[in-house]
Amino acid sequence: MRLQGEELVRWLREAYFAVDGLWFLTLEERLGLEAALEVDVEVWKRFAKVMAKRVVKRLNVDASRVEGIVESLQPFFDLEGWEVDVSPHQGLVKVKHCPWWDYLQRVGRSSIIEYVCPKVCEGIFSSWAAAVNPKAKLKFTYTPPRCEALFEVEGG
């Protein structure tokens, strides 16, 4: 049997989440929650930087303005299965559904959500923005179970 289309995407997404979860659990077992989170945030920042640069290059996104920064995030949201409301001209992303929130609840880790999620997401969004536009700034707001990212471009 060969996986194709939506079934392939579903399997890849499940594998992606599983690897991240196992990576984090292994770090936590060896180093404790605080150190595991510190490393995890750094890895996600680096991942965001790499992915942001790929998106801008491959999809020819103009991230010189705030609209482009917001647009550049859509492939990331699609890859992971996020549901967001975006207002590109305002530079605003409102998360309606976060797959990581669901994943952590499903695997019995709901007790760490409010500690882990805002740190990881703020790291992702700030690193992404800086990678696509060094003049970009982020205002991140977390109100469980929702978060908002407001991007601005200095002088823009």
Backbone as a chain_set.jsonl record, in Angstrom:
{"seq": "MRLQGEELVRWLREAYFAVDGLWFLTLEERLGLEAALEVDVEVWKRFAKVMAKRVVKRLNVDASRVEGIVESLQPFFDLEGWEVDVSPHQGLVKVKHCPWWDYLQRVGRSSIIEYVCPKVCEGIFSSWAAAVNPKAKLKFTYTPPRCEALFEVEGG", "coords": {"N": [[0.84, -1.187, 0.0], [0.56, 2.175, -0.85], [1.014, 5.43, 0.386], [-0.777, 8.369, -0.326], [-1.591, 11.738, -1.334], [-3.929, 13.338, 0.781], [-3.847, 11.42, 2.805], [-1.148, 10.75, 2.969], [-0.138, 13.24, 3.803], [-1.386, 13.412, 6.315], [-0.146, 11.251, 7.69], [2.544, 12.075, 7.61], [2.367, 14.442, 9.122], [1.569, 13.389, 11.594], [3.854, 11.885, 12.198], [5.762, 13.9, 12.382], [4.841, 15.355, 14.618], [5.085, 13.331, 16.531], [7.87, 12.809, 16.565], [8.817, 15.282, 17.488], [7.614, 15.302, 20.029], [8.777, 13.025, 21.261], [11.454, 13.76, 21.207], [11.41, 15.988, 22.928], [10.488, 14.784, 25.33], [12.621, 13.019, 25.854], [14.732, 14.819, 26.284], [13.66, 16.117, 28.526], [13.552, 14.028, 30.41], [16.274, 13.566, 30.781], [17.383, 16.094, 31.422], [15.567, 17.659, 32.8], [12.555, 19.683, 33.047], [12.841, 22.523, 32.678], [15.397, 22.913, 31.422], [15.009, 21.303, 29.176], [12.967, 22.677, 27.889], [14.285, 25.066, 27.309], [16.203, 24.222, 25.397], [14.444, 23.188, 23.484], [12.998, 25.48, 22.664], [15.077, 26.9, 21.451], [15.704, 25.169, 19.316], [13.273, 25.265, 17.869], [13.297, 27.971, 17.165], [15.468, 28.035, 15.418], [14.561, 26.269, 13.468], [12.336, 27.736, 12.552], [13.632, 29.915, 11.398], [15.046, 28.719, 9.258], [12.896, 27.585, 7.782], [11.379, 29.891, 7.21], [13.08, 31.36, 5.537], [13.22, 29.578, 3.387], [10.54, 29.562, 2.522], [10.149, 32.246, 1.718], [12.006, 32.394, -0.38], [11.321, 30.207, -2.133], [8.613, 30.64, -2.666], [8.575, 33.166, -3.486], [7.992, 35.474, -1.837], [7.336, 38.763, -0.836], [8.626, 40.152, 1.805], [9.105, 42.651, 2.763], [7.228, 44.308, 3.706], [4.679, 44.36, 6.242], [2.5, 42.801, 5.477], [3.603, 40.835, 3.84], [5.14, 39.402, 5.655], [3.174, 38.207, 7.25], [1.819, 36.715, 5.263], [3.877, 34.956, 4.581], [3.883, 33.142, 6.628], [1.806, 31.357, 6.21], [2.315, 28.819, 4.821], [3.633, 27.434, 6.898], [1.608, 27.274, 8.843], [-0.194, 25.714, 7.377], [1.297, 23.365, 7.024], [1.483, 22.368, 9.661], [-1.15, 22.285, 10.482], [-2.614, 24.368, 11.655], [-5.292, 26.609, 12.529], [-6.068, 29.775, 11.618], [-6.928, 33.248, 11.912], [-6.233, 35.85, 9.836], [-5.086, 39.166, 9.434], [-3.649, 40.662, 7.18], [-2.885, 43.347, 6.43], [-2.876, 44.635, 8.832], [-0.993, 43.231, 10.103], [-1.604, 41.121, 11.732], [-2.08, 38.025, 13.342], [-4.343, 35.745, 14.451], [-4.716, 33.009, 16.414], [-6.899, 30.423, 16.031], [-7.131, 27.705, 16.293], [-4.829, 25.561, 17.624], [-2.671, 23.04, 16.763], [-0.739, 21.938, 18.417], [-1.577, 22.435, 21.012], [-3.794, 20.714, 21.122], [-2.455, 18.287, 20.692], [-0.728, 18.069, 22.941], [-2.648, 17.845, 24.971], [-3.904, 15.473, 24.174], [-1.875, 13.576, 24.538], [-1.595, 13.518, 27.229], [-0.248, 15.635, 28.479], [-1.239, 18.061, 29.382], [-0.754, 19.616, 31.595], [1.563, 21.071, 31.193], [1.095, 22.844, 29.173], [0.43, 25.67, 29.375], [2.79, 26.663, 30.274], [4.78, 25.893, 28.454], [3.847, 26.359, 25.758], [3.474, 29.263, 25.166], [6.139, 30.168, 25.235], [7.468, 28.672, 23.269], [5.968, 29.305, 20.964], [6.188, 32.123, 20.807], [8.916, 32.268, 20.378], [9.103, 30.981, 17.868], [7.541, 32.686, 16.177], [8.865, 35.184, 16.47], [11.456, 34.601, 15.571], [10.91, 33.764, 12.972], [9.878, 36.128, 11.822], [12.114, 37.852, 12.062], [13.885, 36.525, 10.405], [12.798, 36.844, 7.864], [12.546, 39.556, 7.637], [14.638, 41.827, 8.88], [13.89, 44.192, 10.127], [11.557, 43.701, 11.362], [9.256, 43.484, 14.05], [7.782, 41.901, 16.887], [4.784, 41.585, 18.68], [3.612, 39.585, 21.042], [0.85, 37.842, 22.284], [-0.6, 35.853, 24.731], [-3.37, 34.156, 25.633], [-4.776, 31.708, 27.134], [-7.007, 29.423, 25.54], [-5.799, 30.602, 23.354], [-3.692, 32.512, 21.099], [-2.066, 35.487, 19.939], [-0.328, 37.088, 17.337], [1.231, 39.989, 16.589], [2.644, 41.726, 14.084], [5.053, 44.17, 13.229], [6.745, 46.515, 11.163], [9.634, 48.271, 11.412], [9.787, 51.625, 10.557], [8.099, 51.165, 8.469]], "CA": [[0.0, 0.0, 0.0], [1.292, 3.439, -0.922], [0.288, 6.584, 0.897], [-0.823, 9.464, -1.287], [-2.509, 12.84, -1.083], [-4.244, 13.727, 2.161], [-3.417, 10.356, 3.717], [0.29, 10.948, 3.135], [0.023, 14.446, 4.623], [-1.774, 13.065, 7.695], [0.908, 10.414, 8.261], [3.737, 12.901, 7.818], [2.101, 15.35, 10.24], [1.613, 12.585, 12.824], [5.256, 11.54, 12.46], [6.395, 15.172, 12.76], [4.453, 15.619, 16.005], [5.642, 12.276, 17.379], [9.312, 13.028, 16.722], [8.997, 16.428, 18.377], [7.246, 14.894, 21.383], [9.79, 12.112, 21.785], [12.652, 14.582, 21.402], [11.216, 16.785, 24.13], [10.434, 13.87, 26.484], [13.97, 12.52, 26.121], [15.451, 15.92, 26.928], [13.095, 16.349, 29.856], [13.994, 12.934, 31.287], [17.707, 13.695, 31.058], [17.816, 17.407, 31.888], [14.519, 18.363, 33.517], [11.653, 20.454, 32.205], [13.367, 23.855, 32.358], [16.474, 22.791, 30.429], [14.413, 20.754, 27.954], [12.247, 23.763, 27.238], [15.283, 26.002, 26.785], [16.736, 23.635, 24.167], [13.336, 23.085, 22.536], [12.745, 26.816, 22.117], [16.178, 27.219, 20.535], [15.536, 24.357, 18.104], [12.15, 25.823, 17.113], [13.738, 29.242, 16.58], [16.322, 27.713, 14.27], [13.662, 25.694, 12.471], [11.556, 28.837, 11.988], [14.526, 30.706, 10.548], [15.288, 27.945, 8.038], [11.653, 27.479, 7.02], [10.993, 31.219, 6.728], [13.921, 31.681, 4.381], [12.795, 28.714, 2.274], [9.238, 30.029, 2.039], [10.338, 33.505, 0.998], [12.727, 32.123, -1.623], [10.6, 29.307, -3.039], [7.293, 31.172, -3.033], [8.797, 34.543, -3.927], [7.214, 36.349, -0.967], [7.947, 40.05, -0.517], [8.442, 40.365, 3.245], [9.562, 43.985, 3.144], [6.097, 44.927, 4.413], [4.064, 43.477, 7.229], [1.616, 41.864, 4.778], [4.42, 39.724, 3.376], [5.522, 38.585, 6.814], [1.994, 37.4, 7.595], [1.624, 35.754, 4.168], [4.934, 33.946, 4.586], [3.604, 32.15, 7.671], [0.726, 30.436, 5.841], [2.772, 27.436, 4.615], [3.908, 26.842, 8.215], [0.308, 26.924, 9.421], [-0.741, 24.6, 6.598], [2.103, 22.175, 7.321], [1.198, 21.844, 10.992], [-2.58, 22.139, 10.704], [-3.163, 25.465, 12.45], [-6.385, 27.414, 11.978], [-5.782, 31.142, 12.015], [-7.522, 34.406, 11.257], [-5.162, 36.8, 9.562], [-5.352, 40.508, 8.916], [-2.315, 40.989, 6.682], [-2.566, 44.784, 6.438], [-2.631, 45.015, 10.226], [0.102, 42.414, 10.608], [-2.168, 40.374, 12.852], [-2.426, 36.609, 13.233], [-5.069, 35.246, 15.618], [-4.79, 31.555, 16.353], [-8.202, 29.863, 16.427], [-6.899, 26.306, 16.666], [-3.412, 25.208, 17.63], [-2.548, 21.585, 16.815], [0.132, 21.542, 19.525], [-2.45, 22.434, 22.187], [-4.534, 19.448, 21.059], [-1.51, 17.185, 20.817], [-0.3, 17.95, 24.34], [-3.781, 17.322, 25.74], [-4.141, 14.091, 23.767], [-0.833, 12.686, 25.064], [-1.576, 13.604, 28.685], [0.705, 16.65, 28.954], [-1.942, 19.342, 29.487], [-0.223, 20.389, 32.722], [2.686, 21.931, 30.79], [0.71, 23.675, 28.028], [0.504, 27.11, 29.619], [4.195, 26.992, 30.534], [5.588, 25.62, 27.275], [3.339, 26.897, 24.488], [3.793, 30.655, 24.827], [7.583, 30.349, 25.014], [7.815, 28.098, 21.97], [5.325, 30.062, 19.883], [6.815, 33.437, 20.693], [10.214, 32.029, 19.744], [8.889, 30.687, 16.445], [7.068, 33.875, 15.458], [9.887, 36.239, 16.453], [12.55, 34.141, 14.724], [10.397, 33.774, 11.597], [9.812, 37.523, 11.382], [13.478, 38.376, 11.919], [14.526, 35.867, 9.266], [12.286, 37.37, 6.598], [12.7, 41.005, 7.627], [15.351, 42.226, 10.097], [13.237, 45.346, 10.754], [10.287, 43.251, 11.922], [9.087, 43.368, 15.504], [6.638, 41.078, 17.252], [4.098, 41.685, 19.962], [2.958, 38.284, 21.196], [-0.095, 37.791, 23.398], [-1.094, 34.499, 24.982], [-4.513, 34.056, 26.529], [-5.178, 30.321, 26.883], [-6.148, 28.611, 24.668], [-5.53, 31.362, 22.135], [-2.585, 33.459, 21.078], [-2.063, 36.436, 18.838], [0.961, 37.634, 16.946], [1.103, 41.26, 15.888], [3.928, 42.066, 13.48], [5.252, 45.527, 12.742], [8.025, 46.734, 10.495], [10.173, 49.587, 11.753], [9.883, 52.527, 9.423], [7.247, 50.726, 7.369]], "C": [[0.883, 1.247, 0.0], [0.405, 4.562, -0.401], [0.354, 7.706, -0.137], [-1.756, 10.553, -0.784], [-2.679, 13.171, 0.393], [-3.8, 12.679, 3.178], [-1.92, 10.466, 3.996], [0.568, 12.151, 4.031], [-0.297, 14.135, 6.078], [-0.688, 12.244, 8.38], [2.167, 11.222, 8.537], [3.552, 13.846, 9.0], [2.157, 14.588, 11.559], [3.047, 12.223, 13.189], [6.024, 12.756, 12.967], [6.096, 15.495, 14.224], [5.066, 14.586, 16.947], [7.138, 12.482, 17.614], [9.566, 14.195, 17.663], [8.696, 16.04, 19.827], [8.287, 13.987, 22.022], [11.098, 12.84, 22.072], [12.545, 15.336, 22.716], [11.204, 15.904, 25.385], [11.825, 13.348, 26.86], [14.819, 13.596, 26.793], [14.968, 16.137, 28.357], [13.541, 15.272, 30.848], [15.447, 13.106, 31.703], [18.074, 14.998, 31.764], [16.803, 18.141, 32.763], [13.737, 19.27, 32.584], [12.247, 21.789, 31.766], [14.435, 23.801, 31.271], [15.935, 22.245, 29.103], [13.693, 21.842, 27.181], [13.217, 24.766, 26.617], [15.852, 25.496, 25.456], [15.65, 23.584, 23.096], [13.042, 24.431, 21.881], [13.836, 27.184, 21.116], [16.058, 26.436, 19.227], [14.406, 24.918, 17.246], [12.498, 27.165, 16.488], [14.575, 28.983, 15.33], [15.496, 27.133, 13.128], [12.882, 26.8, 11.768], [12.405, 29.669, 11.027], [14.76, 30.004, 9.209], [14.033, 27.904, 7.17], [11.236, 28.824, 6.442], [11.79, 31.595, 5.49], [13.545, 30.842, 3.164], [11.484, 29.208, 1.671], [9.408, 31.279, 1.196], [10.994, 33.256, -0.358], [11.875, 31.311, -2.605], [9.273, 29.873, -3.522], [7.354, 32.639, -3.434], [7.917, 35.542, -3.148], [7.998, 37.624, -0.694], [7.648, 40.358, 0.95], [8.966, 41.721, 3.697], [8.466, 44.753, 3.891], [5.45, 43.882, 5.318], [3.141, 42.441, 6.577], [2.382, 40.627, 4.33], [4.872, 38.81, 4.503], [4.376, 37.65, 7.174], [1.745, 36.338, 6.529], [2.648, 34.627, 4.217], [4.692, 32.851, 5.62], [2.588, 31.089, 7.241], [1.211, 29.012, 5.548], [3.096, 26.71, 5.929], [2.606, 26.402, 8.872], [-0.31, 25.735, 8.698], [-0.015, 23.296, 6.923], [1.682, 21.538, 8.643], [-0.297, 21.681, 11.292], [-3.189, 23.193, 11.621], [-4.383, 26.041, 11.744], [-6.192, 28.817, 12.527], [-6.683, 32.123, 11.276], [-6.395, 35.39, 11.046], [-5.725, 38.115, 9.033], [-4.011, 41.03, 8.42], [-1.956, 42.474, 6.759], [-2.301, 45.295, 7.848], [-1.457, 44.252, 10.812], [-0.329, 41.479, 11.716], [-2.489, 38.933, 12.484], [-3.096, 36.215, 14.542], [-5.23, 33.744, 15.461], [-6.138, 31.098, 16.893], [-8.04, 28.435, 16.929], [-5.421, 26.009, 16.528], [-3.288, 23.686, 17.742], [-1.671, 21.102, 17.965], [-0.651, 21.508, 20.835], [-3.2, 21.099, 22.249], [-3.616, 18.258, 21.297], [-1.091, 16.985, 22.273], [-1.427, 17.441, 25.236], [-3.987, 15.837, 25.45], [-3.124, 13.125, 24.368], [-0.658, 12.828, 26.58], [-0.61, 14.629, 29.257], [0.053, 18.025, 29.12], [-1.387, 20.219, 30.609], [0.922, 21.325, 32.323], [2.318, 22.926, 29.692], [0.946, 25.154, 28.284], [1.929, 27.58, 29.936], [5.017, 26.921, 29.245], [5.127, 26.402, 26.042], [3.697, 28.358, 24.222], [5.278, 30.888, 24.547], [7.991, 29.832, 23.64], [7.231, 28.953, 20.843], [5.919, 31.456, 19.722], [8.188, 33.311, 20.028], [10.087, 31.776, 18.249], [8.544, 31.964, 15.687], [8.14, 34.965, 15.389], [11.047, 35.854, 15.543], [12.146, 34.175, 13.248], [10.438, 35.199, 11.048], [11.201, 38.096, 11.145], [14.185, 37.783, 10.706], [14.065, 36.46, 7.937], [12.427, 38.886, 6.483], [13.366, 41.453, 8.927], [14.746, 43.434, 10.811], [11.919, 44.97, 11.429], [10.346, 43.15, 13.443], [7.806, 42.587, 15.769], [6.095, 41.487, 18.61], [3.262, 40.42, 20.072], [2.08, 38.301, 22.441], [-0.623, 36.368, 23.524], [-2.186, 34.561, 26.033], [-5.119, 32.681, 26.293], [-6.667, 30.199, 26.564], [-5.755, 29.321, 23.38], [-4.244, 32.188, 22.252], [-2.739, 34.359, 19.865], [-0.641, 36.906, 18.6], [0.695, 38.893, 16.132], [2.492, 41.661, 15.408], [3.923, 43.526, 13.041], [6.612, 45.593, 12.072], [8.461, 48.149, 10.812], [10.303, 50.428, 10.483], [8.976, 52.151, 8.26], [5.852, 50.846, 7.73]], "O": [[1.839, 1.342, 0.77], [-0.786, 4.634, -0.706], [1.398, 7.957, -0.739], [-2.6, 10.318, 0.081], [-1.71, 13.269, 1.146], [-3.418, 13.025, 4.296], [-1.482, 10.292, 5.133], [1.418, 12.082, 4.918], [0.436, 14.547, 6.977], [-0.344, 12.513, 9.531], [2.787, 11.066, 9.589], [4.473, 14.034, 9.794], [2.725, 15.078, 12.535], [3.415, 12.252, 14.364], [6.843, 12.644, 13.879], [6.996, 15.864, 14.978], [5.517, 14.931, 18.039], [7.615, 12.344, 18.741], [10.43, 14.115, 18.537], [9.435, 16.406, 20.74], [8.638, 14.162, 23.189], [11.767, 12.562, 23.067], [13.474, 15.326, 23.523], [11.838, 16.239, 26.386], [12.16, 13.249, 28.041], [15.537, 13.319, 27.754], [15.766, 16.318, 29.276], [13.87, 15.579, 31.994], [15.808, 12.824, 32.846], [18.97, 15.014, 32.607], [17.143, 19.138, 33.399], [14.183, 19.588, 31.482], [12.158, 22.144, 30.591], [14.377, 24.562, 30.305], [16.36, 22.679, 28.032], [13.8, 21.919, 25.957], [12.981, 25.257, 25.513], [15.967, 26.261, 24.499], [15.904, 23.901, 21.934], [12.858, 24.502, 20.665], [13.544, 27.722, 20.048], [16.288, 26.987, 18.15], [14.555, 25.038, 16.03], [12.039, 27.467, 15.387], [14.399, 29.645, 14.307], [15.71, 27.468, 11.963], [12.775, 26.809, 10.541], [11.933, 30.074, 9.964], [14.68, 30.631, 8.152], [14.096, 28.159, 5.967], [10.784, 28.89, 5.299], [11.233, 32.091, 4.51], [13.552, 31.339, 2.038], [11.339, 29.264, 0.45], [8.875, 31.367, 0.089], [10.589, 33.836, -1.365], [11.73, 31.687, -3.768], [8.855, 29.617, -4.652], [6.33, 33.273, -3.688], [7.196, 36.344, -3.741], [9.182, 37.574, -0.36], [6.54, 40.776, 1.289], [9.24, 41.919, 4.88], [8.741, 45.716, 4.608], [5.662, 42.679, 5.161], [3.018, 41.323, 7.078], [1.88, 39.507, 4.426], [4.974, 37.596, 4.329], [4.578, 36.453, 7.379], [1.486, 35.181, 6.86], [2.324, 33.475, 3.926], [5.236, 31.754, 5.501], [2.522, 30.024, 7.855], [0.565, 28.063, 5.993], [2.858, 25.508, 6.05], [2.511, 25.291, 9.394], [-0.883, 24.848, 9.331], [-0.645, 22.25, 7.079], [1.541, 20.318, 8.735], [-0.663, 21.009, 12.256], [-4.185, 22.925, 12.293], [-4.496, 25.972, 10.52], [-6.158, 29.025, 13.739], [-7.137, 31.858, 10.163], [-5.678, 35.727, 11.988], [-6.706, 38.148, 8.289], [-3.314, 41.75, 9.136], [-0.829, 42.816, 7.12], [-1.582, 46.278, 8.032], [-0.976, 44.584, 11.895], [0.485, 41.084, 12.551], [-3.093, 38.662, 11.446], [-2.5, 36.332, 15.613], [-5.814, 33.27, 14.486], [-6.478, 31.346, 18.049], [-8.719, 28.009, 17.863], [-4.833, 26.181, 15.461], [-3.755, 23.103, 18.72], [-1.838, 19.978, 18.439], [-0.412, 20.641, 21.676], [-3.235, 20.441, 23.289], [-3.969, 17.33, 22.025], [-1.099, 15.861, 22.777], [-1.174, 16.679, 26.168], [-4.215, 15.042, 26.363], [-3.463, 11.983, 24.677], [0.31, 12.319, 27.147], [-0.194, 14.505, 30.409], [0.732, 19.046, 29.008], [-1.539, 21.44, 30.569], [1.218, 22.275, 33.048], [3.14, 23.762, 29.317], [1.6, 25.822, 27.482], [2.22, 28.774, 29.868], [5.849, 27.79, 28.983], [5.938, 27.033, 25.365], [4.185, 28.666, 23.135], [5.627, 31.719, 23.709], [8.765, 30.476, 22.932], [7.928, 29.283, 19.883], [6.128, 31.911, 18.598], [8.57, 34.152, 19.214], [10.873, 32.296, 17.457], [9.174, 32.286, 14.68], [8.301, 35.603, 14.348], [11.568, 36.702, 14.817], [12.934, 34.564, 12.387], [10.96, 35.446, 9.961], [11.436, 38.756, 10.132], [14.986, 38.454, 10.056], [14.85, 36.566, 6.994], [12.428, 39.437, 5.382], [12.72, 41.459, 9.975], [15.054, 43.678, 11.978], [11.244, 45.826, 12.0], [11.366, 42.777, 14.024], [6.869, 42.615, 14.972], [6.846, 41.706, 19.56], [2.327, 40.207, 19.3], [2.513, 38.72, 23.515], [-1.041, 35.76, 22.539], [-1.954, 34.965, 27.173], [-5.893, 32.5, 25.353], [-7.497, 30.803, 27.243], [-5.406, 28.66, 22.402], [-3.784, 32.512, 23.347], [-3.44, 34.038, 18.906], [0.14, 37.095, 19.533], [0.012, 38.852, 15.109], [3.397, 41.903, 16.207], [2.92, 44.042, 12.547], [7.513, 44.814, 12.384], [7.751, 49.111, 10.519], [10.858, 49.986, 9.477], [9.066, 52.743, 7.184], [4.976, 50.521, 6.927]]}, "num_chains": 1, "name": "protein.A"}
